[in-house]
Amino acid sequence: MQIGDLVYLRPKNLRDEEELIGLLVDMEQVGQAKIDSTILYDVLLTETNEVITISDIYFEIWRIE
């Protein structure tokens, strides 16, 4: 994924199949190794026009083709 891509977001822990659509504004890997690192994504949500920061630990995120 690259900055500027449209993405789907879905919380991993909810049974609801609610998916959000947003624009990827920024992403940053935090942590020191592959074992204990995560990626933070800043996403501009299309429904609310607000920027949220999410983690790949709690959300599935994939690019809209």
Backbone bond lengths (Angstrom), bond angles and torsions (degrees), N, CA, C in turn:
res aa  C-N    CA-C-N  psi(-1)  N-CA   C-N-CA  omega(-1)  CA-C   N-CA-C  phi
1 M - - - 1.449 - - 1.514 109.47 -
2 Q 1.316 114.56 151.07 1.450 120.92 179.91 1.529 109.44 -130.95
3 I 1.318 115.27 158.89 1.456 121.25 175.21 1.530 108.08 -57.33
4 G 1.328 116.72 133.84 1.453 121.23 179.97 1.519 114.31 98.94
5 D 1.337 117.76 -7.49 1.466 121.15 178.28 1.526 110.70 -76.17
6 L 1.331 116.34 145.34 1.455 121.24 168.85 1.521 107.47 -80.48
7 V 1.336 116.64 136.48 1.462 120.75 -175.42 1.527 111.11 -133.55
8 Y 1.335 114.64 152.46 1.455 123.00 168.23 1.513 107.63 -95.02
9 L 1.334 116.99 143.71 1.460 122.70 175.24 1.523 108.36 -126.72
10 R 1.329 116.18 138.28 1.461 120.14 175.45 1.523 108.04 -143.89
11 P 1.340 117.40 125.02 1.469 119.66 176.31 1.518 110.24 -61.83
12 K 1.333 117.02 137.63 1.462 121.48 -177.65 1.526 112.51 -75.62
13 N 1.324 118.24 -31.04 1.455 120.07 -171.90 1.527 113.84 -92.81
14 L 1.319 120.03 -3.98 1.454 121.14 179.73 1.516 110.29 -95.23
15 R 1.298 115.97 141.56 1.458 119.78 177.22 1.523 110.58 -80.47
16 D 1.318 115.73 -19.32 1.463 119.87 176.06 1.523 109.20 -61.06
17 E 1.288 116.13 142.86 1.462 120.26 177.20 1.524 110.76 -91.95
18 E 1.319 116.09 33.42 1.456 120.34 179.83 1.522 109.96 -70.47
19 E 1.311 115.50 123.76 1.455 121.21 177.34 1.520 108.44 -118.17
20 L 1.308 115.94 139.36 1.455 122.06 176.87 1.517 108.28 -108.72
21 I 1.304 116.52 153.90 1.459 121.83 176.28 1.516 107.42 -118.91
22 G 1.330 115.89 138.65 1.446 119.94 -179.72 1.518 112.08 -154.95
23 L 1.318 114.42 176.02 1.458 122.84 178.08 1.515 108.14 -108.46
24 L 1.320 117.14 126.22 1.455 121.65 -179.68 1.526 109.30 -73.51
25 V 1.330 115.78 116.87 1.464 121.93 -176.15 1.526 111.23 -97.06
26 D 1.341 116.52 -39.18 1.463 120.46 -178.33 1.527 108.18 -158.46
27 M 1.317 116.45 154.07 1.465 120.80 172.89 1.516 108.75 -146.81
28 E 1.340 114.75 145.31 1.457 120.43 -175.88 1.521 109.24 -147.73
29 Q 1.323 116.41 132.70 1.461 121.02 175.41 1.517 107.81 -87.73
30 V 1.322 116.32 129.64 1.459 121.74 177.07 1.515 108.86 -119.44
31 G 1.293 116.87 146.51 1.459 122.69 -175.97 1.513 109.30 112.36
32 Q 1.323 115.04 171.16 1.454 118.80 -173.14 1.515 114.84 -106.11
33 A 1.297 117.83 -22.69 1.464 119.96 -177.31 1.525 109.27 -139.02
34 K 1.312 116.30 167.01 1.466 119.77 179.03 1.520 111.91 -62.07
35 I 1.306 116.93 -28.89 1.468 120.74 -177.96 1.527 111.33 -70.10
36 D 1.318 118.10 -41.89 1.466 120.15 -174.83 1.526 113.00 -116.18
37 S 1.314 118.38 23.94 1.463 119.49 178.81 1.526 110.25 -105.99
38 T 1.306 115.08 160.53 1.453 122.46 176.81 1.523 108.08 -143.03
39 I 1.295 116.04 166.14 1.460 120.62 177.51 1.516 108.45 -113.95
40 L 1.327 115.46 130.00 1.458 121.78 174.79 1.511 108.48 -100.17
41 Y 1.326 115.96 134.57 1.457 122.42 -179.74 1.520 109.22 -118.78
42 D 1.327 117.33 131.82 1.461 122.39 169.30 1.518 106.22 -98.16
43 V 1.332 115.92 122.21 1.453 121.34 -174.32 1.523 109.64 -127.96
44 L 1.330 116.40 130.75 1.458 122.58 173.59 1.520 107.12 -87.81
45 L 1.334 117.03 112.24 1.458 121.59 -177.78 1.519 110.41 -75.34
46 T 1.320 116.86 138.48 1.467 120.77 -178.25 1.519 111.72 -76.40
47 E 1.337 118.07 -30.22 1.457 121.08 -176.33 1.521 113.13 -74.25
48 T 1.329 117.23 -36.70 1.470 120.60 -172.46 1.522 114.08 -116.31
49 N 1.319 117.69 -6.81 1.471 122.25 -177.58 1.525 112.86 56.96
50 E 1.325 116.95 36.76 1.455 120.89 175.87 1.521 109.19 -121.81
51 V 1.325 116.01 151.19 1.464 121.88 178.31 1.525 107.95 -95.02
52 I 1.333 115.70 128.02 1.460 120.88 176.27 1.523 108.54 -121.55
53 T 1.312 115.37 154.02 1.462 121.48 174.76 1.517 107.32 -108.39
54 I 1.332 115.85 126.02 1.457 120.95 179.85 1.520 109.39 -125.65
55 S 1.318 114.88 164.04 1.461 121.36 179.83 1.518 109.55 -118.72
56 D 1.328 116.64 149.71 1.461 119.87 176.69 1.530 111.75 -72.25
57 I 1.318 117.45 -6.25 1.462 120.78 175.22 1.526 110.00 -72.19
58 Y 1.331 117.20 -39.77 1.462 121.77 -173.85 1.527 114.24 -105.20
59 F 1.318 117.60 -13.76 1.460 120.90 -177.04 1.520 111.14 -128.91
60 E 1.315 115.49 144.14 1.455 120.86 165.68 1.515 105.53 -89.70
61 I 1.301 116.72 135.13 1.466 120.86 -179.54 1.521 107.70 -137.25
62 W 1.323 115.93 132.14 1.458 119.24 177.64 1.515 109.46 -148.12
63 R 1.311 114.73 152.97 1.455 123.06 -174.76 1.526 111.33 -77.03
64 I 1.327 116.03 140.35 1.452 121.42 174.96 1.515 107.08 -81.52
65 E 1.304 116.88 126.24 1.466 121.05 -177.53 1.507 111.53 -86.88
